[in-house]
Amino acid sequence: SSPEQAASELANAISHKDDAALNNLLGENWQQFLPPDGVDPEAVARFLRDWQLGHRIVKQSDTAWLDVGNDDWRLPIPMERSSKGWAFNIAAGEDEIQTRAIGRNELSAIQAMHAYVDAQQDYYQLNHRWAQKIISTEGHKDGLYWPIVPGEAPSPLGPNFAPAVPGEGYHGYHFRIITDGDKGEVALLAWPVEWGQTGVMSFMVSQNDKVYQADFGEQTTDKIAAMTRFDAQAPWQLAE
C-alpha cells in the first residue's frame, strides 16, 4: 500500500533469503536482470548493514526510490504506483543495473592491471626477464601463473587469472600480454568479453604502472587483436 511497506518487505525477503517472497516482489524472472555472475554476497551483506543504519524513501510523482545507509546508496530498482498500489519494476532498473555491473567490471580490470605489474616485477626478480604470457605452459613456469603443490612458493599471479572455463574471462574482461621485441618490454591489454555488456573501456598498462583507457566501440575485439606493442597515443588516455 506504500513504498515504505514495499521496501520493508524487500529488505525482509533479502535478509531471510526468501526466494518465494522475492519472486512475489520482483517477478519470477527477476534474476534474468542481474549480471551473469549474480549478486555478490558481500554486496548483499553491505545492503543489509546499510539498511540497519538508516533508510529513506524518495518520491518523484508516481515513482519512489529506496536510499540506504549514511551515504544514501540508491537501490537501482524503482517502485511505481498503479491502481493496485506500489510495486517494484525491476525491468525499469535494467539499464542502471547493467551500468553499475560494467563499472564494477572496469574497476576490477584496472585493479588486475596493477596486480599484473607487481607480478611481472616478482617474475623478473626470479628470472631476470619479463614473462611473455599470463598462464604458464603445462609443466613449466614460463608465465605469471602456474599451479603449485603444498609447500611450494606461490606463482606471481594467483589462480583467478586462470578462468575455469576457457574464454570466460575475469570479471567480464580478457587479458593479453604484448611484447616489444626490439626493446624487450612488455605491456598488458584488457578488453571486455562483450563490449557494452560486460564492459565498455579497454585498458593498457606497461611496467610504469600507468593505466590507459580507450573506447573502441563495436570494433573493440578487432582493434585489440591488431595491437602488437605498447603505444599510449590517442585514443588512449590515462585512466582516472
N, C-alpha and C positions, 0 to 999 in steps of 0.2 A: 504493500500500500504506500510505501515511501522509499526513497533511495537509501535512507538510513537503514531501514529494515533489510533491503536487498544487500547492502554492504555487510551488515552483520551476519546475514545468512551465508554469504560467500566466505567471510573470514572463518566462520564456524566450520564450514564444509572443508576448507583447506586445512584447518587445524586438526580435524579428525580424519583426514584423507578419505572423505566420504564421496566416492565416485558417483553414487546414485544422486546425491544432493547436487554435485557439480553438473551432472547431466541435466538435472531439473532447472538449475540456474542459468547455465550457459548453452544448453542444447547438446544433444547426444553426439554431435560431430565437432565439439569444441576443440578436441586435440589436433584436428587437422589444421588449425590456425597457428599452432605452435611451431617453433623451429624444429628441424628434423631430429635433433638430439634431445628434444623435450625441454622441460624446465629444470634448471639447475637446483638441486635440493638446497644448496646454501642460499639461493635467491628466495626460496620459499620460507626458509627459516628467518631470513632477514625481513621479509614482508611481515611475518607474524610478530617479530620483535618490534618493528616499527608500528604495527597496529596497536600493540600494547602501550607504546609510548604516547600515541595520540593519533587521531584520525578526524577528518572533517569532510563534509560534502560540499562541493562547489557546483551550484546550479547555473545553467545558462538556458533559460526558457524551458523547453521540454527535455533537456539533456542535463545529466548530472555526472560529475566525476568524483572519484574517491582519491583523496590525498592522505598519505600516512607518514608518520614519523616526524622528527624535528625538521627535516629538510623538505617536507611536503612532496615525497615521492608520489607520482601520479600513476594509478593503475591505467594501462592503456585501453581498457575496455569501458566504453561509456554505458551509462544507464539511461534509458529513454522511456518517456511516459506515453502511454496509449490509453484507450478507453478501459483497458483491463488493469491498469496500474503501471508500476515501474518494472522494467526488465533489462537485464544486460544484453547488449548487442555486440557479441564478440566479432562478428563479421565487419562491423564498422571500425573495430580496432585493429583489423588485419594489417593495414599499411604501417601503423605505428609499431606493432609487434615486430614486423619484419625489419623496419628501420632500426629498432633497438638491437635486434639479433645481429644485423650487419655491423652495427657499431661495436658490439662485443667481439665479434669475429675479427674485425680490423684491429682492435686494441690487442687481442691475443696474438695476432700476426706480428705486430710491432714488438711485443714482449718476446716473441720467439726469435725475432731478428737479433735482439740484444743477447739472448741466450746463445745464439749461434756464434756471435763474435767472441764471447767468453770461451765457448767450446773450441773454437779454432785456435785461440791463444794456448789453451791447455794442450791441444794436439801438437802445436808447434813446439812446445817445450819438450814433448816426448820424442818427436820425430824430426825436428829441425826442418820441417816443411809444412805447407798448408794442406789440409785434407781436400781431396778433389771430389768427394761425394759425401752425402749425409749418412746413408746406410752402408755399412761395410759389406764387402763380398763375403758370402758364407764361408766361415772358417778362417777369415782374415780380419785384420784390424786396420783396414785401409780407408775407413770412413770415420765420421764423428760418433757413430753409434755402432756397438756390437753387443750381442748378448753375453752375459757373464754367468759363471757358476759361483756358488757360495765361496767366499774367501778371496775372490778376485777383485782388483780395483775396478770401480765403475768406468764406463766409457765417458768421454767428454760430454756427450749428449745422452739424455735419458730415453727410455723406450717410447715416450709419447710421440716422438718424431717418426716412429715406425708404425703406420696405421695398420689396424687389424685386418682391414680389407684393402687390397691394392687399389690405388686410385681414389680412395675415400677422402684423403686429405686430413689436415689437422685444423680443427675449428673452422672448417669451410675454406681452407687455403691449401694450395700446392706450393712446394718449395723446390728450388733447384740451384745448385752451385754453378757459377760460371767462372771461368779462368781466363786470364790474360797470359797466353803462352810466352809473349815477349818479356813481360815484366815479372812473371811468376806470381802475380797477385790473384786473389780470389774475391768473389762477392756472392751474395745470396739474393735470389729473386723470390718473391712471394706473390701469388696471384690467385684470385677467387676460383674455387672449383666451378662455380656457376655465377657469372657476372650478373649483378642485380638481384641475386637471390641469396648467395652466401657471403657476398662482399661486393664492393664497388672499386675501391682503390687497389692498385698493385703497389708493391713495395720493393725497395732495393737497398742493400747496405754493404759497405766494404769494411775493411778492418779498422777504419777510423771510428766505427760505431755510430755514424750519422745515417739515419734512416731517411730515404727519399720516397716520395709517393707520386703516383700519376694515375689518371683515369683514362683507360684506353677503350672504354665502352664495349660494344659488341665485338670488337676486334681484339679483345684482350688476349685470348689464347694464341692467336696468330702473331701478335706483336711480341709477346713474351718468348715464343718459340724462336723468333728471329734474332733474339739478343744473345750475343756471344761474349761480350766484355762489359766491364763497368764503365758507364758513361752518364754522368749526372746532369747532362744538358737538358734543356726543355724537351718534352713537357715535364720532366722530373722536377720536383721541388722538395725542399726539406719538409718532412712530416712534422706537424705540430703535436 
